[in-house]
Structures are given as C-alpha cells and as structure tokens.
Amino acid sequence: MSTRGFKFNQVHVEALCSVEVEWSGAKDAEVRSAWKAYNYHLNKMVPDDINDPANIDWRNTVDELFANLIVELSKSVGKPVDKTDVKAGSYGPKLWWEIQQETNLLRKGLLSIIGSGRGVSIPVSVQYDAAVMNAIEKAGNAAQASNTTPQLKS
C-alpha cells in the first residue's frame, strides 16, 4: 500500500511480481485472478500522450484494477480495506512526482541525442582572475627569456 501512489516505482513493481509467488495456494484464487487482470492490463500498449483519450482510459482502468487487487490481498490477510481508500488514500510529496517526471524527460532527451548520432555542441570559455593571468604572463615571459640564443661577440 505504501507505493500505491507511485505505480511505476521499482519497489512497487517488485512487490507486484511477488504476488504470483506468495499467493499461490488454493485459497488464493481471488487474489491471483485480480493480479492477472492487473498484470495483463499493465502490459497493454498505451499512447505516450497523456492527454490521449486512450491513455486516460488506460490509467483509469489501472487504478480500478489495482484497487481490486489490493482489496483481494487485504481480505486474504484478514485486514480488509475499502476500495475508495485504496484509490484516493495515497500520499506522496509533489516533489517525488516531479522528480520522476523530470528523470523521464531527461532520459528521453539523452536517448534522442544519442540516437541522432549528432552529439551535442558545448561551447567552453575559460576566464581567469587577474592573479592567474599575471602568473601565466610571467611564465610566458620566463619561457621566452630562456629560449633566447646568446649573441657571439666578434
């Protein structure tokens, strides 16, 4: 339940994958049925555009199937929960959601750059403070002075 607001979190996915193993007894048929429906739906193709009606429908169905699964899991362990609480009772800081979205955007952006084969042009300029510039100038003058060939007297 602690990851129900972040369904694509690694811990959430790991917990879901364990349902099939942990609830494998004869009395766990309802749990397995709810898990299979949820798992099947998660593996359907969905449009990337979050405003696409098909994407919205997919997400709504995910929420419904997940709530069904949690209700069945909670019944099986003797701690029933209300489906509405499952759907609306999660909390996670807004920052977590933003970080997840930004990370996804950065990943897609980097993949786009790598896939294009064009690379990235990064202009570099170095600015030194006055003390460093003086040291560079002195080192240059010393190098010039040491490269001077002595004149032979005739």
Backbone as CSV, one residue per row, in Angstrom:
resi,resn,N_x,N_y,N_z,CA_x,CA_y,CA_z,C_x,C_y,C_z
1,MET,0.822,-1.195,0.000,0.000,0.000,0.000,0.867,1.259,0.000
2,SER,2.080,1.175,0.532,2.894,2.382,0.666,3.320,2.959,-0.681
3,THR,3.306,2.169,-1.738,3.716,2.672,-3.052,2.536,2.841,-4.006
4,ARG,1.315,2.765,-3.501,0.156,2.779,-4.392,0.021,4.059,-5.196
5,GLY,0.591,5.150,-4.714,0.552,6.402,-5.470,1.639,6.499,-6.531
6,PHE,2.558,5.548,-6.529,3.688,5.565,-7.465,3.808,4.189,-8.105
7,LYS,2.905,3.908,-9.002,2.781,2.563,-9.558,3.954,2.139,-10.445
8,PHE,4.810,3.049,-10.823,5.938,2.683,-11.677,7.242,2.698,-10.893
9,ASN,7.131,2.833,-9.576,8.276,2.789,-8.690,8.813,1.351,-8.652
10,GLN,10.121,1.201,-8.578,10.740,-0.123,-8.603,10.239,-0.996,-7.456
11,VAL,10.107,-0.439,-6.272,9.647,-1.215,-5.122,8.224,-1.713,-5.356
12,HIS,7.387,-0.868,-5.953,6.006,-1.240,-6.256,5.974,-2.427,-7.229
13,VAL,6.771,-2.330,-8.256,6.812,-3.392,-9.269,7.330,-4.692,-8.655
14,GLU,8.369,-4.605,-7.826,8.897,-5.805,-7.177,7.831,-6.466,-6.299
15,ALA,7.068,-5.653,-5.569,6.007,-6.203,-4.723,4.946,-6.889,-5.575
16,LEU,4.591,-6.271,-6.696,3.591,-6.879,-7.580,4.076,-8.216,-8.128
17,CYS,5.337,-8.273,-8.472,5.878,-9.517,-9.033,5.893,-10.641,-7.999
18,SER,5.914,-10.285,-6.727,5.926,-11.319,-5.696,4.529,-11.874,-5.413
19,VAL,3.474,-11.196,-5.848,2.100,-11.655,-5.595,1.900,-13.055,-6.159
20,GLU,2.360,-13.267,-7.355,2.176,-14.554,-8.026,2.793,-15.706,-7.226
21,VAL,3.898,-15.426,-6.545,4.595,-16.457,-5.784,3.997,-16.606,-4.378
22,GLU,3.760,-15.483,-3.722,3.288,-15.503,-2.335,1.842,-15.987,-2.197
23,TRP,1.000,-15.720,-3.174,-0.410,-16.117,-3.124,-0.649,-17.219,-4.166
24,SER,-0.051,-18.368,-3.904,-0.132,-19.452,-4.880,-0.961,-20.645,-4.383
25,GLY,-1.556,-20.524,-3.204,-2.340,-21.623,-2.642,-3.740,-21.691,-3.241
26,ALA,-4.415,-22.774,-2.937,-5.771,-22.993,-3.458,-6.749,-21.921,-2.984
27,LYS,-6.560,-21.419,-1.773,-7.479,-20.415,-1.237,-7.186,-19.001,-1.772
28,ASP,-6.177,-18.863,-2.598,-5.771,-17.555,-3.110,-6.251,-17.264,-4.530
29,ALA,-7.255,-17.983,-4.986,-7.729,-17.846,-6.372,-8.191,-16.428,-6.690
30,GLU,-8.890,-15.786,-5.739,-9.386,-14.419,-5.983,-8.228,-13.426,-6.134
31,VAL,-7.212,-13.590,-5.318,-6.029,-12.717,-5.405,-5.340,-12.908,-6.745
32,ARG,-5.111,-14.162,-7.113,-4.427,-14.441,-8.381,-5.233,-13.916,-9.564
33,SER,-6.546,-14.046,-9.511,-7.394,-13.550,-10.594,-7.276,-12.025,-10.724
34,ALA,-7.321,-11.339,-9.592,-7.188,-9.868,-9.615,-5.796,-9.465,-10.090
35,TRP,-4.773,-10.210,-9.651,-3.407,-9.908,-10.070,-3.234,-10.112,-11.574
36,LYS,-3.784,-11.205,-12.094,-3.663,-11.484,-13.531,-4.336,-10.391,-14.364
37,ALA,-5.511,-9.942,-13.928,-6.213,-8.879,-14.662,-5.374,-7.601,-14.660
38,TYR,-4.813,-7.267,-13.506,-3.987,-6.062,-13.380,-2.716,-6.195,-14.218
39,ASN,-2.039,-7.314,-14.094,-0.807,-7.557,-14.839,-1.050,-7.521,-16.348
40,TYR,-2.112,-8.146,-16.785,-2.450,-8.151,-18.208,-2.633,-6.715,-18.714
41,HIS,-3.371,-5.933,-17.952,-3.638,-4.555,-18.382,-2.355,-3.713,-18.404
42,LEU,-1.480,-3.898,-17.413,-0.231,-3.131,-17.372,0.625,-3.380,-18.601
43,ASN,0.503,-4.562,-19.181,1.327,-4.913,-20.333,0.703,-4.533,-21.679
44,LYS,-0.438,-3.861,-21.654,-1.044,-3.391,-22.906,-0.300,-2.163,-23.413
45,MET,-0.291,-2.004,-24.713,0.312,-0.810,-25.310,-0.592,0.386,-25.014
46,VAL,0.021,1.512,-24.710,-0.732,2.727,-24.399,-0.051,3.901,-25.104
47,PRO,-0.835,4.843,-25.643,-0.224,6.008,-26.294,0.630,6.809,-25.311
48,ASP,1.725,7.385,-25.803,2.612,8.179,-24.954,1.963,9.482,-24.490
49,ASP,1.111,10.051,-25.320,0.477,11.326,-24.997,-0.504,11.140,-23.843
50,ILE,-0.214,11.777,-22.699,-1.062,11.586,-21.524,-2.448,12.200,-21.687
51,ASN,-2.631,13.040,-22.696,-3.942,13.641,-22.942,-4.771,12.842,-23.947
52,ASP,-4.176,11.829,-24.541,-4.889,10.975,-25.481,-5.985,10.231,-24.713
53,PRO,-7.213,10.225,-25.210,-8.305,9.535,-24.503,-7.985,8.062,-24.200
54,ALA,-7.257,7.401,-25.084,-6.894,6.001,-24.836,-5.951,5.890,-23.634
55,ASN,-5.043,6.858,-23.483,-4.123,6.870,-22.347,-4.899,7.126,-21.057
56,ILE,-5.807,8.077,-21.101,-6.629,8.394,-19.925,-7.441,7.171,-19.510
57,ASP,-8.058,6.501,-20.477,-8.838,5.296,-20.194,-7.955,4.204,-19.603
58,TRP,-6.764,4.038,-20.152,-5.830,3.035,-19.661,-5.483,3.303,-18.197
59,ARG,-5.161,4.560,-17.858,-4.805,4.917,-16.474,-5.973,4.705,-15.520
60,ASN,-7.186,5.063,-15.956,-8.361,4.854,-15.106,-8.567,3.366,-14.835
61,THR,-8.365,2.558,-15.858,-8.507,1.110,-15.699,-7.411,0.568,-14.787
62,VAL,-6.197,1.091,-14.896,-5.102,0.693,-13.999,-5.514,0.944,-12.553
63,ASP,-6.044,2.124,-12.282,-6.448,2.465,-10.913,-7.525,1.508,-10.399
64,GLU,-8.491,1.201,-11.239,-9.585,0.307,-10.853,-9.072,-1.105,-10.586
65,LEU,-8.269,-1.630,-11.493,-7.748,-2.987,-11.334,-6.793,-3.094,-10.145
66,PHE,-6.015,-2.064,-9.925,-5.109,-2.067,-8.780,-5.909,-2.075,-7.474
67,ALA,-6.950,-1.249,-7.419,-7.796,-1.219,-6.221,-8.425,-2.590,-5.979
68,ASN,-8.879,-3.239,-7.049,-9.443,-4.591,-6.915,-8.413,-5.553,-6.326
69,LEU,-7.179,-5.450,-6.818,-6.116,-6.324,-6.333,-5.845,-6.085,-4.848
70,ILE,-5.733,-4.837,-4.453,-5.436,-4.528,-3.048,-6.571,-5.001,-2.141
71,VAL,-7.807,-4.823,-2.582,-8.949,-5.296,-1.793,-8.851,-6.810,-1.588
72,GLU,-8.548,-7.537,-2.654,-8.427,-9.000,-2.545,-7.243,-9.397,-1.666
73,LEU,-6.116,-8.721,-1.812,-4.949,-9.005,-0.981,-5.270,-8.751,0.491
74,SER,-5.928,-7.643,0.761,-6.235,-7.297,2.153,-7.199,-8.303,2.777
75,LYS,-8.171,-8.766,2.004,-9.092,-9.794,2.511,-8.323,-11.071,2.838
76,SER,-7.363,-11.419,1.976,-6.637,-12.686,2.155,-5.761,-12.685,3.404
77,VAL,-5.348,-11.509,3.868,-4.520,-11.442,5.081,-5.339,-11.051,6.306
78,GLY,-6.668,-10.976,6.128,-7.556,-10.688,7.253,-7.610,-9.238,7.678
79,LYS,-7.247,-8.321,6.798,-7.295,-6.886,7.103,-7.969,-6.153,5.951
80,PRO,-9.277,-6.328,5.823,-9.983,-5.722,4.688,-9.829,-4.200,4.642
81,VAL,-9.697,-3.682,3.429,-9.656,-2.233,3.212,-10.754,-1.860,2.233
82,ASP,-11.147,-0.600,2.308,-12.183,-0.080,1.422,-11.554,0.320,0.083
83,LYS,-12.217,-0.032,-0.994,-11.709,0.253,-2.344,-11.493,1.755,-2.556
84,THR,-12.380,2.564,-2.017,-12.237,4.023,-2.162,-10.971,4.507,-1.465
85,ASP,-10.654,3.936,-0.304,-9.426,4.317,0.400,-8.192,3.959,-0.419
86,VAL,-8.255,2.839,-1.089,-7.124,2.428,-1.927,-6.927,3.427,-3.057
87,LYS,-8.019,3.842,-3.679,-7.929,4.728,-4.846,-7.588,6.169,-4.473
88,ALA,-8.089,6.631,-3.332,-7.940,8.054,-3.013,-7.081,8.321,-1.784
89,GLY,-6.630,7.279,-1.107,-5.954,7.484,0.165,-4.448,7.570,0.111
90,SER,-3.858,7.564,-1.053,-2.391,7.588,-1.106,-1.864,9.010,-0.985
91,TYR,-0.643,9.109,-0.506,0.024,10.396,-0.408,1.470,10.218,-0.838
92,GLY,1.942,11.203,-1.510,3.346,11.278,-1.856,3.660,12.740,-2.132
93,PRO,4.784,13.228,-1.668,5.130,14.627,-1.925,5.117,14.937,-3.416
94,LYS,4.633,16.105,-3.748,4.595,16.539,-5.147,5.987,16.462,-5.761
95,LEU,6.995,16.746,-4.971,8.376,16.712,-5.453,8.750,15.334,-5.985
96,TRP,8.262,14.272,-5.346,8.573,12.921,-5.838,8.038,12.731,-7.242
97,TRP,6.821,13.181,-7.460,6.208,13.068,-8.775,7.003,13.885,-9.792
98,GLU,7.380,15.119,-9.410,8.148,15.981,-10.314,9.494,15.360,-10.656
99,ILE,10.165,14.797,-9.667,11.464,14.157,-9.910,11.299,12.989,-10.872
100,GLN,10.260,12.202,-10.675,10.009,11.065,-11.560,9.765,11.546,-12.993
101,GLN,8.978,12.598,-13.158,8.691,13.126,-14.488,9.936,13.747,-15.125
102,GLU,10.697,14.522,-14.345,11.909,15.147,-14.874,12.944,14.098,-15.276
103,THR,13.082,13.065,-14.459,14.018,11.989,-14.774,13.629,11.321,-16.089
104,ASN,12.346,11.111,-16.271,11.864,10.500,-17.506,12.150,11.411,-18.706
105,LEU,11.922,12.718,-18.551,12.207,13.662,-19.642,13.702,13.685,-19.973
106,LEU,14.543,13.698,-18.939,15.993,13.692,-19.170,16.435,12.416,-19.884
107,ARG,15.897,11.289,-19.450,16.237,10.013,-20.079,15.854,10.022,-21.548
108,LYS,14.641,10.481,-21.851,14.189,10.524,-23.239,15.029,11.513,-24.056
109,GLY,15.370,12.642,-23.453,16.200,13.624,-24.148,17.571,13.081,-24.479
110,LEU,18.204,12.414,-23.519,19.522,11.825,-23.761,19.459,10.738,-24.820
111,LEU,18.422,9.918,-24.766,18.274,8.883,-25.788,18.087,9.492,-27.169
112,SER,17.388,10.606,-27.235,17.192,11.299,-28.511,18.531,11.807,-29.062
113,ILE,19.352,12.365,-28.185,20.663,12.871,-28.601,21.555,11.721,-29.054
114,ILE,21.577,10.664,-28.267,22.411,9.509,-28.608,21.945,8.868,-29.909
115,GLY,20.637,8.735,-30.059,20.078,8.087,-31.245,20.267,8.882,-32.519
116,SER,20.370,10.209,-32.396,20.508,11.037,-33.598,21.914,10.943,-34.192
117,GLY,22.905,10.597,-33.360,24.276,10.498,-33.837,24.935,11.850,-34.069
118,ARG,24.245,12.933,-33.758,24.794,14.263,-33.996,25.625,14.769,-32.836
119,GLY,25.412,14.229,-31.666,26.142,14.696,-30.499,25.629,16.034,-30.027
120,VAL,26.371,16.645,-29.136,25.987,17.923,-28.553,27.178,18.857,-28.617
121,SER,26.934,20.044,-29.086,27.981,21.059,-29.125,27.902,21.867,-27.830
122,ILE,29.014,21.909,-27.107,29.053,22.640,-25.849,30.176,23.668,-25.940
123,PRO,29.816,24.955,-26.061,30.861,25.982,-26.097,31.523,26.102,-24.717
124,VAL,32.855,26.233,-24.721,33.593,26.338,-23.474,34.393,27.620,-23.495
125,SER,34.277,28.382,-22.450,35.124,29.556,-22.323,35.670,29.568,-20.908
126,VAL,36.948,29.909,-20.799,37.602,29.919,-19.503,37.999,31.342,-19.187
127,GLN,37.650,31.772,-18.014,38.037,33.109,-17.579,38.848,32.970,-16.299
128,TYR,40.026,33.590,-16.314,40.897,33.537,-15.150,40.858,34.875,-14.435
129,ASP,41.113,34.837,-13.135,41.181,36.103,-12.413,42.542,36.751,-12.673
130,ALA,42.733,37.977,-12.208,43.943,38.760,-12.502,45.210,38.065,-12.010
131,ALA,45.179,37.440,-10.841,46.376,36.787,-10.295,46.817,35.634,-11.195
132,VAL,45.892,34.861,-11.691,46.225,33.744,-12.578,46.766,34.282,-13.896
133,MET,46.145,35.320,-14.427,46.612,35.909,-15.693,48.036,36.442,-15.548
134,ASN,48.348,37.069,-14.407,49.713,37.569,-14.162,50.703,36.410,-14.103
135,ALA,50.331,35.320,-13.448,51.220,34.159,-13.351,51.463,33.560,-14.729
136,ILE,50.414,33.486,-15.560,50.563,32.953,-16.915,51.496,33.847,-17.733
137,GLU,51.313,35.144,-17.590,52.152,36.095,-18.335,53.619,35.987,-17.905
138,LYS,53.875,35.899,-16.598,55.236,35.769,-16.096,55.873,34.471,-16.597
139,ALA,55.106,33.387,-16.582,55.627,32.102,-17.052,55.961,32.189,-18.535
140,GLY,55.127,32.863,-19.306,55.391,33.044,-20.737,56.636,33.870,-20.971
141,ASN,56.809,34.960,-20.207,57.995,35.819,-20.338,59.267,35.057,-19.965
142,ALA,59.184,34.261,-18.897,60.345,33.480,-18.464,60.717,32.457,-19.532
143,ALA,59.713,31.856,-20.156,59.978,30.867,-21.202,60.637,31.531,-22.394
144,GLN,60.171,32.742,-22.760,60.781,33.458,-23.886,62.222,33.823,-23.576
145,ALA,62.469,34.261,-22.366,63.819,34.676,-21.980,64.774,33.492,-22.010
146,SER,64.322,32.334,-21.614,65.210,31.169,-21.598,65.467,30.630,-22.992
147,ASN,64.600,30.966,-23.960,64.780,30.498,-25.331,65.639,31.435,-26.151
148,THR,66.132,32.520,-25.577,66.943,33.474,-26.311,68.354,32.925,-26.489
149,THR,68.814,32.960,-27.714,70.150,32.464,-28.027,71.161,33.566,-27.733
150,PRO,72.210,33.275,-26.973,73.213,34.317,-26.675,73.937,34.743,-27.976
151,GLN,74.211,36.012,-28.052,74.906,36.574,-29.214,76.433,36.401,-29.030
152,LEU,77.081,35.947,-30.093,78.539,35.809,-30.044,79.175,37.140,-30.386
153,LYS,80.249,37.454,-29.636,80.948,38.710,-29.879,81.973,38.458,-30.957
154,SER,82.115,39.421,-31.820,83.087,39.244,-32.862,84.328,40.045,-32.618
